Amino acid sequence: MDHADTKVSEWAAKNTPIFGSQQNADEMSTALLDASAVVWVASGIAAPSGNSTGDWLEAKAKGFGIEAGAGVVTLGTVDVLKTTVHRMRPNGADDQSFPSGHSTGAAFFSTVASRNIETLSWSQGATTAAQIGLGALTAATAWARIEANQHYPSDVLAGIAIGHFFGAFLTDAFLGLDNPRHLSLLVEPSRAGGIAMLQFNFE
């Protein structure tokens, strides 16, 4: 698996099929990450938040506060992993390759923006199209990091998983969106003691 990881990274960095050069890929990865952050902010502002000015401001403060807090937790997790794993980047620049911070950020912003979009009075087709676009934005950011020779595929996949998990879990847990997602505790006794499992269903 690691061999395939390295081969894909080397091929992408050498051929740069999408962005044309490692420098362009590096610059575009940051631009795409910034774009996903802008979409998050715009979706948060557009989400329904009450009729009066006071209700609107309170809802926005709560929503952005929780989502920003989730972002801090996400970035903290990435920092801990980077300093614990010490994986060298494919270009040898440093040992902060795993996981990809850009990919984590893009996935987080896209997931939270998707949750905000679900609250809008859009048709199912429009909502689905927007969510596909957000997924493409995340994928493009992640691929740009590989072409820039900054990360291996496993780095960006791990980053996407982390960003999506925290974006979905913390937003759903604290904003209480009306979605078929739930948190449950399962306890199974056994002769050796027991097993406790926390299960959270999310999309």
Backbone hydrogen bonds, N-H to C=O, Kabsch-Sander energy under -0.5 kcal/mol:
donor,donor_aa,acceptor,acceptor_aa,energy
5,D,1,M,-2.3
6,T,2,D,-2.2
7,K,3,H,-2.3
8,V,4,A,-2.5
9,S,5,D,-1.8
10,E,6,T,-2.7
11,W,7,K,-2.4
12,A,8,V,-2.6
13,A,9,S,-2.4
14,K,10,E,-1.8
15,N,11,W,-2.7
16,T,12,A,-2.5
20,G,16,T,-1.6
25,A,21,S,-2.3
26,D,22,Q,-2.4
27,E,23,Q,-2.5
28,M,24,N,-2.8
29,S,25,A,-2.1
30,T,26,D,-1.2
31,A,27,E,-2.0
32,L,28,M,-3.0
33,L,29,S,-1.8
34,D,30,T,-2.4
35,A,31,A,-2.1
36,S,32,L,-2.1
37,A,33,L,-1.7
38,V,34,D,-2.1
39,V,35,A,-2.3
40,W,36,S,-1.9
41,V,37,A,-2.3
42,A,38,V,-2.7
43,S,39,V,-2.7
44,G,40,W,-2.2
45,I,41,V,-2.2
46,A,42,A,-2.1
47,A,43,S,-1.4
56,W,52,S,-2.5
57,L,53,T,-2.7
58,E,54,G,-2.3
59,A,55,D,-2.6
60,K,56,W,-2.5
61,A,57,L,-2.5
62,K,58,E,-2.4
63,G,59,A,-2.9
64,F,60,K,-2.8
65,G,61,A,-1.9
66,I,62,K,-2.5
67,E,63,G,-2.4
68,A,64,F,-2.7
69,G,65,G,-2.2
70,A,66,I,-2.4
71,G,67,E,-1.8
72,V,68,A,-2.0
73,V,69,G,-2.1
74,T,70,A,-2.3
75,L,71,G,-2.7
76,G,72,V,-2.4
77,T,73,V,-2.1
78,V,74,T,-2.1
79,D,75,L,-2.5
80,V,76,G,-2.3
81,L,77,T,-2.3
82,K,78,V,-2.7
83,T,79,D,-2.1
84,T,80,V,-1.2
85,V,81,L,-3.2
86,H,82,K,-1.5
89,R,94,D,-2.5
91,N,149,N,-0.8
92,G,89,R,-1.8
97,S,87,R,-2.6
100,S,155,D,-1.9
101,G,99,P,-0.5
104,T,100,S,-2.0
105,G,101,G,-2.7
106,A,102,H,-2.7
107,A,103,S,-2.4
108,F,104,T,-2.5
109,F,105,G,-2.8
110,S,106,A,-2.4
111,T,107,A,-2.4
112,V,108,F,-2.5
113,A,109,F,-2.5
114,S,110,S,-2.2
115,R,111,T,-2.0
116,N,112,V,-2.1
117,I,113,A,-2.5
118,E,114,S,-1.7
119,T,115,R,-0.6
119,T,116,N,-1.3
120,L,117,I,-1.6
122,W,120,L,-1.6
127,T,123,S,-2.5
128,T,124,Q,-2.5
129,A,125,G,-2.4
130,A,126,A,-2.3
131,Q,127,T,-2.2
132,I,128,T,-2.4
133,G,129,A,-2.2
134,L,130,A,-2.1
135,G,131,Q,-2.1
136,A,132,I,-2.3
137,L,133,G,-2.0
138,T,134,L,-2.1
139,A,135,G,-2.5
140,A,136,A,-2.6
141,T,137,L,-2.0
142,A,138,T,-2.5
143,W,139,A,-2.7
144,A,140,A,-2.2
145,R,141,T,-1.5
146,I,142,A,-1.2
147,E,143,W,-2.6
148,A,144,A,-2.0
149,N,146,I,-1.6
150,Q,145,R,-2.0
151,H,145,R,-1.2
155,D,152,Y,-0.7
156,V,152,Y,-1.6
157,L,153,P,-2.4
158,A,154,S,-2.0
159,G,155,D,-1.9
160,I,156,V,-2.5
161,A,157,L,-2.2
162,I,158,A,-2.5
163,G,159,G,-2.8
164,H,160,I,-2.6
165,F,161,A,-2.4
166,F,162,I,-2.3
167,G,163,G,-2.1
168,A,164,H,-2.6
169,F,165,F,-3.3
170,L,166,F,-1.7
171,T,166,F,-0.5
171,T,167,G,-0.9
172,D,168,A,-2.3
173,A,169,F,-2.4
174,F,170,L,-2.1
175,L,171,T,-2.4
176,G,172,D,-0.9
179,N,177,L,-2.1
181,R,179,N,-2.3
184,S,199,Q,-2.9
186,L,197,M,-3.0
188,E,195,I,-3.0
190,S,193,G,-1.6
193,G,190,S,-1.2
195,I,188,E,-2.5
197,M,186,L,-3.0
199,Q,184,S,-3.3
199,Q,197,M,-0.6
201,N,182,H,-2.2
202,F,200,F,-0.5
